[in-house]
Amino acid sequence: MKKNLFALCMLLLVCTLALLCSCCAEDAESSVEVIKDSSYFSDYSVEGESVAIKCIVTLKNKSDTAAVFEIYGDFSADKGTLLTDGVLKGADAVSGDGSFTLRPNEEKTFTVIFSGTFAGTDQKKDRLLPEITVKSPNENR
């Protein structure tokens, strides 16, 4: 009986700790906020088979720890016309790197280049900022 009670207590302890860890852990998506009032679509260009879409994106790290993340833009409206894919990964226009970093509680504006494959029609559906998604680099896509 004591063994069963001990095993039950250990199981409850492990479940409680796992729940606390999952509730307390912040990932990049929940700690980094897109400041839409300061973010906008800038321009796009087509060169050969490549499309480069330039957006100015202001982000704020809402946590007390540094955030390392990747930025994705949803260009589904242009899939099949301008682009072959609907979701594109962004890269920093300054460094060319696809990984972004914000210090704790930092707000920063990035020039982000989303690169994709040209689908044949040199026309963008709209000039709106795409839906921006922030993901941790190790997160499954």
C-alpha positions in Angstrom: 0.0 0.0 0.0 2.9 2.4 0.9 4.5 1.7 -2.5 1.3 2.5 -4.4 0.8 5.8 -2.4 4.4 6.8 -3.0 4.1 6.1 -6.7 0.9 8.1 -6.9 2.5 11.0 -5.0 5.5 10.9 -7.4 3.3 10.9 -10.4 1.3 13.8 -9.1 4.5 15.7 -8.4 5.9 15.1 -11.9 2.6 16.2 -13.5 2.5 19.3 -11.4 6.1 20.2 -12.2 5.5 19.6 -15.9 2.4 21.8 -15.9 4.2 24.6 -14.0 7.1 24.5 -16.5 4.8 24.6 -19.5 2.9 27.6 -18.1 5.9 29.6 -17.0 8.1 29.0 -20.1 7.8 31.7 -22.7 8.6 31.0 -26.3 9.5 33.6 -28.9 6.0 33.7 -30.3 4.4 34.6 -27.0 7.1 37.0 -25.9 7.7 39.0 -29.1 4.9 41.3 -30.2 4.5 42.9 -33.7 3.8 46.6 -33.3 1.5 46.9 -36.3 1.1 50.7 -36.1 4.9 51.0 -36.8 5.1 48.2 -39.3 4.4 48.3 -43.0 4.9 46.7 -46.5 7.5 48.8 -48.3 8.1 47.4 -51.8 8.8 44.3 -53.9 11.0 43.4 -56.8 11.2 40.6 -59.3 14.6 39.5 -60.7 14.5 36.5 -62.9 12.9 33.7 -60.9 13.2 35.4 -57.5 10.8 37.8 -55.7 12.1 40.0 -52.9 9.4 41.6 -50.7 10.6 44.3 -48.3 8.7 45.1 -45.1 9.5 47.3 -42.2 8.6 45.4 -39.0 8.7 46.8 -35.5 8.9 44.2 -32.7 8.8 44.4 -29.0 10.2 41.7 -26.6 7.8 41.6 -23.7 9.9 39.3 -21.6 12.8 39.8 -19.2 15.0 37.5 -21.2 16.6 37.8 -24.6 14.5 36.5 -27.5 16.0 34.7 -30.6 13.5 34.1 -33.3 12.7 33.8 -37.0 10.1 35.9 -38.9 7.6 34.5 -41.4 5.2 36.4 -43.6 1.9 35.0 -44.9 1.6 36.0 -48.6 -1.2 33.5 -49.4 -3.1 36.1 -51.5 -0.1 36.2 -53.9 0.4 32.4 -54.1 0.0 31.1 -57.6 0.4 34.6 -59.2 3.4 36.5 -57.9 4.7 33.7 -55.7 4.9 29.9 -55.8 4.7 29.7 -52.0 2.3 31.4 -49.6 4.5 31.6 -46.5 8.0 33.1 -46.7 10.8 33.2 -44.2 12.2 36.7 -43.6 15.9 37.8 -43.4 17.3 40.9 -41.9 18.2 43.3 -44.8 21.2 44.6 -42.9 22.9 41.3 -41.9 21.2 38.9 -44.4 20.6 36.6 -41.4 17.3 34.8 -41.0 17.6 34.8 -37.2 16.6 37.9 -35.2 17.4 38.9 -31.6 15.9 41.3 -29.2 17.2 42.1 -25.7 14.9 41.9 -22.7 12.0 44.5 -23.0 13.6 45.9 -26.2 11.6 47.4 -29.1 13.3 47.6 -32.4 12.5 48.2 -36.1 13.9 45.7 -38.7 14.0 45.9 -42.4 12.9 42.4 -43.4 13.3 40.8 -46.8 11.0 37.9 -47.6 12.4 35.9 -50.6 10.4 33.6 -52.8 10.1 32.0 -56.2 8.4 34.0 -59.0 5.1 32.3 -60.2 4.8 34.3 -63.4 2.6 37.4 -62.7 4.5 40.6 -61.8 1.7 42.0 -59.7 1.1 42.0 -56.0 -2.5 41.7 -54.8 -2.2 44.4 -52.2 0.3 46.6 -50.5 -0.7 45.6 -46.9 1.7 44.2 -44.3 1.4 40.4 -44.4 0.4 38.5 -41.3 3.7 38.2 -39.4 4.5 35.1 -37.4 7.4 34.9 -34.9 8.8 31.4 -34.2 11.7 30.0 -32.2 14.5 28.8 -34.5 14.2 25.2 -33.2 10.3 25.1 -33.5 8.9 22.7 -36.0 7.3 24.4 -39.0 
